[in-house]
């Protein structure tokens, strides 16, 4: 055993010395030749940059892109509530398209009605770890500017998101639903509950497609 260790130790020393000699013999600024058989493209990805390739969009997000992509006109009905005693109506447009790499669904919403001018921007993506959709929504009227953490899943033919937020010091739980989905129309509504009270319809938006799908993405939950 001792003899074997000495042989291994001697071999390691020879390799180390050879590496030092080769490094000293290579002129500064010049690369050492690549080992025989190694391709000049070794270590590069398919795009030749050495950077990771764009991930393939999930089937879940592709389905939603196909269903909601395009330009839409909207008709809003806001129910009377403690936050808006008289309720209201409005109309607008929603541009829905796929995000970078087709891995998310983004939309830009614009409307005018009883509450004045309104603008919003949303992102939906598929969270493979949670096996659910997640979303981020920012608009011109939210107290915090943006909302995140909404979780969504298909319930039959409806895409349903659930969330909890705070408004005017009260906890508001909401169920946000895409339903009656057809190639040229669908309905989006929000049911909400304040401080654990009964669930009531908060608003309904009717969507009608204005143009053909241009390979774009989705609406806001």
Buried (B, 14 or more C-beta within 10 A) or exposed (E): EEEEEEEEEEEEEEEEEEEEEEEEEEEEEEEEEEEEEEEEEEEEEEEEEEEEEEEEBBEBBBEBBEBBBBBBEBBBBBBEBEEBEEEBEBEBEBBBBBBEEBBBBBBBBBBEBEBEEBEBBBBBBBBEEEEBBBBBBBBEEEEEEEBEEBBBBBEEEBBBBBBEBEBEEEEBBBBBBBBBBEEEEBBBBBBBBBEEEEEEEBBBBBBEBBEEBEEBBBBBB
